[in-house]
Amino acid sequence: MSWSPEKTVVNSWNEWDPLKHVIVGRADDCHIPPEEPALDAKVPEDSDMRGQWGRRPQETIDRANELLDNFAAMLKKRGIRVDRPTCIDHSLPATTPDFHTDSQFGCMPPRDVLLTVGHEMLEATMSYRCRWFEYLNYRPLMQQYWEEDPNFRHEAAPKPRLTDADYHPDYLSDKIGVEKRLKWAAEKFFVTTEEEPLFDAADVLRFGRDLVVQHGFTTNMKGIEWLRRHFPDHRVHTVNFPGDPYPIHIDATFTPLRPGLILNNPQRRLPDDQRRMFNDNGWEIVDAAQPAHNAPPPLCYSSTWLSMNVLVLDPKTVCVEASEVYQMEQMDKLGMEVVPVELRDAYAFGGGLHCCTADVFREGNCEDYFPKM
C-alpha cells in the first residue's frame, strides 16, 4: 500500500507496522464530567475526582496542549503526517430523549472513539453519556478523508440509548471496596449490562486478521458480538483481566509491540485459557516493567499503568513517556529503539501516548498472525 504525505489513504491493520499518518488529540475545553452511572463506577473510591466536575483549570489545559503539540511536532519531524481534531464546545450538556448530563468530556483521546481497521474508520458507541457526542470533534477529519480517499469507509456503530437499563445500579455505591470489585471482575460482572451493544474503540487491539477485544466496564458482550458481525472477515476474540477492579480500555493492560511479542500488566495477567491462541502461534507474553510512579497525576482517572500505554512507530521503534524509566529500560532490553515523550501532565485529559492518538495509515496489509487456530 503506497503512501504520500499530500494524499490521504486510510489503511491500518495492526498496532506495529510503520506509522505514516496519525491523529493526535487536543486538551482544549476538557471537562471533568458530572456524575453518571458509567463514570461513577470507574472513579476509584479514594480518588480526588470524586464529587468534582466542571472545566479543568486553564493552566492545566495549556500545559497538556503544550505536551500534545510537542508530541505532534516530534512525529512530524520523523516524517509522519499529523492531523488534529476540531474541538466542539464541551461545556454544553449532552441531552437526548433518554438522558441529560450537564457537560461533556473532551477530545484528547481519539483512540477511545475511532477504530481503524484496514480502510475503515469506525466511530464507537461509547458507554459514557458525557461522551455520546465526542465523535463530532473528528467529523471534519472524517469528511476530509472521505473526500480525498475513494476507498475510505467511514462507519458509525448504532448510537446507544444509554438509559438506566444499560447500567447495574449495584456498582454505584462508593462503599463496595476493591476486594468486592475484584471478585466481580473475576465473575465478569461489570457496571454495563447487556441491554444494547456498547464498546469503546480503545478496548480493541488489531492483529491483522484477528481483533482482540476486552470485556469490561466500557465494552459489553453485545458490543463484541456487534463487532464480530460488522467485521465478518475477521476473527474476534474476547479477553478479560481478572486482576483489574476498574477494567476500562485494554491499552494499559495488554500491549503488542511487534509480531510475536506482547507486554502484559503483571497485576492483570491474561487467563491461561485465553493465552492458548498466543502460545500455539509462538507469541511471547512478557510481564511489563513496574511503573515509575506510585500514584496517578492529580485529577486523573487512569492507573499508574499508563506506563505501558506506548505508541509503536514501527516494529523496532516505540514512544514511551519520558518519566517511565523502568519501561524504557525494558523496551531497550527487548531490542526496541526508545523515543522518550513527555506527556504525564496530560494524562488526566484522557490517557497516555496510545490513547491520545488514532491511526490513519500504517504500511502493510492484512496478515494472519495466528495460522494455528
C-alpha positions in Angstrom: 0.0 0.0 0.0 1.7 3.3 -1.2 1.5 6.5 0.8 2.4 10.1 0.2 2.0 13.0 2.7 -0.1 15.0 0.3 -2.8 12.4 -0.4 -4.9 10.8 2.3 -5.1 7.0 2.3 -6.7 5.2 5.2 -5.0 1.9 5.9 -4.0 0.3 9.2 -4.3 -3.3 10.1 -2.3 -3.7 13.3 -0.6 -1.8 16.2 3.0 -2.0 14.9 3.5 -1.6 11.2 5.4 1.6 10.2 3.2 4.6 11.1 2.8 7.3 8.5 -0.3 9.2 9.3 -2.0 9.7 12.7 -4.5 11.9 14.6 -3.2 13.5 17.8 -5.8 14.8 20.3 -6.1 18.2 21.9 -6.8 19.2 25.5 -9.0 22.3 24.6 -12.0 22.9 26.8 -11.7 19.5 28.6 -14.2 19.0 31.4 -14.4 16.7 34.4 -17.9 15.4 33.7 -20.8 15.4 36.2 -21.7 12.2 38.0 -23.3 9.5 35.8 -23.5 5.7 36.2 -20.6 4.6 34.0 -18.3 7.3 35.3 -19.1 6.8 39.0 -18.2 3.1 38.7 -14.8 4.0 37.1 -13.6 6.6 39.6 -11.7 4.9 42.3 -13.1 5.3 45.8 -10.0 7.1 47.1 -9.7 9.4 44.0 -9.6 13.2 44.2 -12.0 13.1 41.3 -15.0 12.1 43.4 -17.6 14.8 43.7 -15.8 17.2 41.4 -16.9 18.4 38.0 -16.5 21.3 35.6 -14.0 22.8 33.2 -10.4 21.9 34.0 -8.2 24.8 35.1 -6.8 26.7 32.2 -3.2 26.4 33.2 -3.6 22.6 33.2 -5.2 22.7 29.7 -2.4 24.9 28.5 0.2 22.5 29.9 -1.4 19.5 28.4 -1.7 21.2 25.0 2.0 22.2 25.1 2.9 18.5 25.6 0.5 17.3 22.9 1.8 19.9 20.5 5.4 18.9 21.2 4.5 15.2 20.6 2.8 16.1 17.3 5.8 18.2 16.2 8.2 15.3 17.1 6.1 12.9 14.9 6.1 15.3 12.0 9.9 15.6 12.2 10.0 11.8 11.8 8.1 12.2 8.5 4.7 11.2 10.0 1.6 13.3 8.9 -0.3 14.5 11.9 -3.9 15.7 11.9 -5.7 17.3 14.9 -9.4 17.3 15.9 -11.7 20.4 15.7 -12.9 20.9 19.2 -16.6 21.3 19.9 -17.9 23.2 23.0 -17.6 20.5 25.7 -19.3 22.8 28.3 -22.6 22.2 26.5 -24.8 19.5 28.1 -25.3 16.1 26.4 -29.1 15.7 26.1 -31.1 13.2 24.2 -34.7 12.0 24.7 -33.3 9.3 27.1 -30.8 11.2 29.3 -29.3 14.6 30.2 -25.9 15.3 31.6 -24.6 18.8 32.3 -21.3 18.7 30.4 -19.2 16.7 28.0 -15.6 15.4 28.3 -13.0 16.5 25.7 -11.1 15.3 22.6 -7.6 14.4 23.9 -8.0 10.6 23.4 -9.1 9.9 19.7 -8.2 6.2 20.3 -11.3 5.8 22.5 -13.7 6.9 19.7 -12.1 5.9 16.4 -11.2 2.3 15.5 -9.2 2.0 12.2 -9.5 -1.5 10.6 -7.9 -1.6 7.2 -9.6 1.1 5.0 -12.4 1.8 7.6 -12.6 4.1 10.5 -15.4 3.2 12.8 -16.9 5.5 15.4 -17.5 3.5 18.6 -20.8 3.6 20.5 -19.1 4.9 23.7 -20.7 4.0 27.1 -20.5 7.3 29.0 -23.3 9.7 28.5 -20.9 12.6 28.6 -19.0 11.1 25.6 -22.1 10.5 23.4 -21.3 13.4 21.1 -17.5 13.1 21.2 -17.3 11.8 17.6 -18.2 15.3 16.5 -14.7 16.5 17.3 -13.4 14.2 14.5 -16.1 14.7 11.9 -14.3 17.4 9.9 -11.3 15.0 9.5 -13.6 12.1 8.6 -15.3 14.3 5.9 -11.8 15.3 4.6 -10.6 11.7 4.4 -13.9 10.7 2.6 -13.3 13.4 0.0 -9.7 12.5 -0.5 -9.6 8.7 -0.4 -12.2 6.9 -2.6 -11.6 3.7 -0.8 -12.2 5.1 2.7 -15.1 3.6 4.6 -16.5 5.9 7.3 -18.7 3.9 9.6 -20.6 4.6 12.8 -21.9 2.0 15.2 -25.5 2.4 16.3 -25.8 5.1 18.9 -26.9 3.5 22.2 -29.8 5.0 24.2 -27.8 4.8 27.5 -30.8 4.7 29.7 -30.5 3.4 33.3 -31.1 -0.1 31.9 -27.6 0.0 30.5 -26.0 0.0 34.0 -26.1 -2.1 37.1 -27.2 0.0 40.0 -25.1 -2.2 42.3 -22.0 -0.5 41.0 -23.0 3.0 42.1 -22.0 2.6 45.8 -18.6 4.0 46.9 -18.6 1.6 49.8 -18.2 -1.6 47.8 -14.4 -1.8 48.3 -11.7 -3.1 45.9 -12.0 -6.7 47.2 -15.6 -6.9 46.1 -14.8 -5.2 42.8 -12.0 -7.7 42.1 -14.5 -10.6 42.8 -17.0 -9.1 40.4 -14.3 -8.6 37.7 -13.3 -12.3 38.0 -17.0 -13.2 37.6 -17.3 -10.9 34.6 -19.9 -8.8 36.4 -19.3 -5.2 35.3 -21.2 -1.8 35.5 -22.6 -2.2 32.0 -25.5 -4.6 31.3 -26.3 -6.4 28.1 -29.2 -4.1 27.3 -27.7 -3.0 23.9 -24.3 -3.1 22.2 -21.7 -1.0 23.9 -18.0 -0.6 23.1 -15.2 1.9 23.2 -12.6 1.7 20.3 -9.8 1.6 22.9 -10.9 -1.9 24.0 -9.9 -3.3 20.6 -6.4 -4.4 19.6 -5.7 -5.1 15.9 -3.6 -8.1 15.0 -4.2 -8.2 11.2 -7.0 -10.8 10.6 -7.7 -11.0 14.4 -9.3 -8.5 16.7 -8.8 -8.9 20.4 -11.5 -7.1 22.5 -11.6 -6.6 26.2 -14.9 -7.3 28.0 -15.1 -4.8 30.9 -16.7 -1.5 32.0 -16.9 0.1 28.6 -17.4 -2.9 26.3 -20.1 -5.5 26.9 -20.6 -8.9 25.2 -23.3 -7.4 22.9 -20.7 -4.8 21.7 -18.3 -7.6 21.0 -20.9 -9.6 19.1 -21.7 -6.4 17.1 -18.0 -6.1 16.2 -18.0 -9.8 15.2 -20.9 -9.3 12.8 -19.6 -6.0 11.5 -16.2 -7.4 10.6 -17.2 -10.9 9.2 -13.7 -11.4 7.6 -12.0 -11.1 11.0 -11.8 -13.4 13.9 -12.9 -11.5 17.0 -11.6 -12.8 20.4 -12.9 -11.8 23.8 -10.4 -11.3 26.6 -10.7 -10.2 30.2 -8.2 -9.5 33.0 -9.4 -10.6 36.4 -6.8 -8.5 38.4 -8.3 -5.2 37.3 -11.0 -3.7 39.6 -11.8 -1.0 37.1 -11.4 -2.6 33.7 -11.6 0.2 31.1 -9.6 0.0 27.8 -7.1 -2.6 27.0 -4.1 -0.4 26.2 -2.7 -0.1 29.7 -3.0 -3.9 30.2 -2.1 -5.7 27.0 0.4 -4.1 24.6 1.6 -5.7 21.4 5.0 -4.4 20.3 5.7 -6.4 17.2 4.7 -9.8 15.7 5.3 -12.4 18.4 5.8 -10.1 21.4 3.2 -8.6 23.8 3.6 -6.8 27.1 1.1 -7.8 29.8 0.3 -5.9 33.0 1.7 -8.3 35.8 -1.2 -7.3 38.0 -3.8 -8.2 35.3 -2.5 -11.3 33.6 -4.3 -12.8 30.7 -6.0 -16.0 32.0 -4.5 -19.3 30.9 -7.4 -20.4 28.7 -7.2 -17.1 26.7 -3.4 -17.4 26.2 -3.8 -20.5 24.0 -4.1 -18.7 20.7 -0.9 -16.8 21.5 1.0 -19.8 22.8 0.0 -22.0 19.9 1.3 -19.5 17.4 4.7 -18.8 19.1 3.8 -15.4 20.6 5.7 -14.4 23.8 3.7 -12.6 26.5 6.1 -10.7 28.8 5.3 -9.0 32.2 5.6 -5.3 31.8 8.1 -3.3 33.9 6.8 -1.6 37.0 5.5 2.0 36.7 7.9 4.7 37.8 5.2 6.4 39.8 3.2 5.1 42.7 0.1 7.3 42.1 -1.5 8.9 39.0 -1.3 12.7 38.5 -3.9 14.9 40.2 -7.5 14.6 38.9 -6.7 11.6 36.7 -8.9 8.6 36.1 -6.2 6.4 34.9 -4.0 4.0 36.8 -0.2 4.2 37.2 0.0 1.6 34.4 -0.2 4.2 31.7 3.5 3.4 31.8 2.5 0.7 29.3 0.5 3.0 27.2 3.1 3.3 24.4 2.9 4.2 20.7 4.7 1.8 18.4 6.1 3.7 15.4 7.4 0.6 13.7 8.5 -2.9 14.9 11.8 -1.6 16.2 10.8 1.9 17.5 8.5 2.9 20.3 7.4 6.1 22.1 7.4 5.8 25.9 6.5 8.5 28.4 9.8 10.2 29.4 9.5 9.7 33.2 8.8 6.0 32.8 12.4 4.9 33.2 11.7 1.2 34.0 9.5 0.8 31.0 12.1 2.5 28.8 14.8 0.2 30.2 12.7 -2.9 29.4 12.0 -1.7 25.8 15.7 -1.3 25.3 16.3 -4.8 26.5 13.6 -6.1 24.2 15.6 -4.6 21.3 13.4 -1.5 20.7 14.7 2.0 20.0 13.0 4.2 22.6 11.7 7.7 21.8 11.0 9.4 25.2 8.0 11.7 25.1 6.9 13.9 27.9 3.2 13.5 28.4 2.5 12.8 32.1 0.9 16.3 32.7 -1.6 15.4 30.0 -2.6 12.0 31.4 -5.7 13.5 33.3 -7.2 14.6 29.9 -7.7 11.0 28.7 -4.7 8.8 28.9 -1.2 8.2 27.5 0.6 8.0 24.2 -1.6 5.3 22.7 -4.8 6.9 23.9 -4.0 10.4 22.5 -3.5 9.1 19.0 -5.6 7.3 16.4 -4.0 5.6 13.3 -4.9 6.7 9.8 -2.1 5.0 7.8 0.3 2.2 8.7 2.3 0.4 6.0 1.4 -3.2 5.3 -1.6 -5.3 4.6 -3.9 -7.7 6.5 -1.8 -10.6 7.7 -2.7 -13.8 9.5 -0.5 -13.8 12.7 -2.4 -16.8 14.1 -2.4 -19.5 11.5 -2.8 -22.3 14.1 -6.3 -21.6 15.4 
